[in-house]
Amino acid sequence: MKQTIIVFWGLLIVSCNSSNLSKKAVQSEEISFQLPDSLFAFHDIKNTLIINDFWFDRNDYEYYSDSIQKRPFIKLDTIQLRKWIAPIFALNVDYVTGYMESRFVSKQKIIDGFTPIVVWVTGDDYGALFYILLDKNYNAISYFKLSGGECGGPDYVSDTLIELCPLRHSFIEEKKIRTYSLTEIIRTSEKGKEASIFDSVNYVSEILTTGKIQTKQIDSTRYERVSENSNIFLKENK
């Protein structure tokens, strides 16, 4: 009987210790998902034109909000990368945590109980701003690419046509995000200066009360004009 009591108390102690360790693990993860304002260089940004001022310091391999380097972008930790960033790309989690980085950029105003954050994601030939909507438990409900994306450089469509990386920017209006994408196709004939072809597409995205983001294409336009990009490109490739 005495041995039975000893075994019982031993199991109870082990159970309590395991429970405490489990609680501590959960608490540790919850702590890592706290989002104090101090994590973000910006608050409630209205558009993605701010990326034109982003500064990458090659000495310390860090991104800053501008060339003055007063506000560095804080990196997401491994848990945050696994929970928020990996699902965006549907890639192997180990690849995302090992070869990609993400940084906090802006914390937006709460919408219908959800907390929107904007993060800068970088990797091989990749750089983009993402809008991620989090619930009260810091689970990602939806995401939207605001600006940037994968681009390894100009795409040689043919001997006389070169497609440049698309230019994409977004404007945030509370529960709506307006986005435009502009792609330039340069003509490279022997005539010299020629008009480039531009494909412009406009979208509007609405943040629903469920936390989902619904995107619709509004219009698309193709036009031609001589651009500075085409002049520079033709000079460099003469």
N, C-alpha and C positions, 0 to 999 in steps of 0.2 A: 504493500500500500504506500509505504514511504517513497519507494522508487517511482511509483506511478505519479505521485504528487510532484516529485522533483522533475520528471520528464515533462509534465504538464506545464509547470512554471517555466521550464526551459523553452518549450515551444511558444509559450505566450510572449516571452521576452524577445525571441527571434522574430515573431510576428509583429510585435510592436516596433522593433528596430527597422524591419523591412518597410512597415507602414510609414515610419518617420522618414526613412530614406526616400521613399516614393513621394511623400509630401514635399520634401526638400527639393527633389528633382523638378517637380511641377512648379514650385515656387521660384526655383532658379530660372526655369524657362519663362515664367511669367515676368520675372524681373527683366530678362533680356528683351522682352517685347514691350516694355514700357517706352513711351514716346514723348519724353520731355521736350519742350520747345528748344532747349539748348542743342539738340541734335541737328537742327536745321539751320542752314545759312539764310534761308528766306522763309517768309510766311505769307500764305495766300497770294501766290503769284497770279497774274492775269494773262500772261502769254509766255511762249517759249523763246521769245527773242533774246532772253537773258543769256542763252547759250553762246551768243556772239561775244560775250565778255568772259566766258569761262577761260581759265588760264591753267595750262598744264606745265608744272615745273619739272623739267627733266633731271634736275639735281636730286630732288627727293621723291620723284615719281608720284606727286600728289596733285590733285585738282583743287583749284581755288575759284571763288566766285568772280574774281577779277584779277587783273595784272598787279594790283597793289598787294595782293596776297594777305589780306586782312582776315578773310573768312574761308578757312579750308572746309572741304566737304568731308564729313565723317563717314567712314565705311560701315556698311552693314556687317554684322558678325555672321559666323557660319550658320547658326540656327536660322537667322533671318533670311540668308541666301537660300537655304534649303526650303523654307516655308513660303517665301514670297516670290523669289526670282526664278527658281528652277521650273515651277509649273508654267511660267509664261512661255518658255521656249520648248517645253516638253523634251528636255534633254536629260541625260544621265546626271543625277544629282552630284556625283563626284566630279564630273566635268565642270559644272557650274561653280562649285566651291573651290576647285583647283585652278581653273583657267579664266574665270570671269570675276569681275568686281562690281560692286554697286555702292552708291553713296547717297546719303540723305540730302535732298535739295530743298524741298519746301513742304511745310505742313499746312494744309488747307482748312477752311472752315468746315465744321461738321455739317453733314447733309443727311437729314432723316435718320439720325442716330449713327451714321457711318462716318469714319474718319478718312478723308482722302489724303494721301501723301504722294509726293513727286520724287522719284529717284532717278539717278543717272547710272545707267548700266553700260559697262565697257568690256570689251574682249577683243579677240583677233579681228581686225577690220570691222569693228563694231562699236557704235556709240549711240545711245538713244535715251531720251527722257520718257519715263513711264509714269502714268497716273494709276495708282493702285487704291482701291476702295476697301477699307478694313472694317470689320464689325467690332462689337464691343469686346470680343475675345481676341482681337488682333488676327483674325483669319481673313485672308484675302478673298473677297467676294467677286471682284472683277478687276480688270486692268485695261488700260488703253495706251497705245503708243502715241505720245504727243508730238515727238520730233525725232529725227534721225533714223537710224536703222543700219542694216548691213550694206556695206558698199566697199568693194575692194579696189575701186578706181573706175576710170572710163571704160565703157563697154563698146568695142568696135563692132557696130552693127553690120557694116559693109566697108568697102574700100573708101567710100566717100562720106560715111555717116558714123559719128561717134556720139554715143549717149552718155551724158554726165550723170553723176549720182543725183537722185531726186532731192529736191529741197522741200522739207516738210515742216510746217509750223502750226501751232494751235493757239487758240484764244479761249480762255476759260470764263464762262459767264454763269456763275452759281451752278445750276443743274444742267447746263448745256456747254458743250465744247465744240467750237467751230474750227475746222482743220482744212488747210489747203496743201496740196502737193503739186510741185512744179518741176517738170522734167525737161531739160534742154538737150536737143539733138543738134550737134554741130555738123555743118556741111564742110567737107575738106577737099574742095576742087582746086584746080590750078588758077582759078579766077581771082583768088585772094579773098577779100572781104565779101562774105555772103551772109544772108539772113539765116539765123538759126531757127529751128522748129521748136516751139514750146507747147507742151501738153500740160494744161492746168485742170486740176480736179478739186472740187470743193465738197466737204462733208460736214454734216452736223450730227453730233452724238448727244443723246439725252440720258441722264442718270435717272433711272426709274426708282420708285419707292422700295423695290425689292433689292436694290443695290446693283442690279445688272445695268450694263451700258449698251444702249441700242444706237447703232450707227447707220445713217442713210447717206447715200451720195446725192448731192443737190444738183450739181451740173458738172459738165466738162467742156473745155474749150481748147482748140488748137489754133495757134497763130504764129506768125513769123516776124522776126525783127533782128537787126544786127545787135549783138551783145558784146560786152567787154570780155566775157569768157571766151567767146569764139576768136576774138582778136588776139588775146593772150595765147590761147592754145595753138593757133596757126603760126604765130611768131616762134614759139618754142619748138615747133615740129617742122620748121623749114629746113 
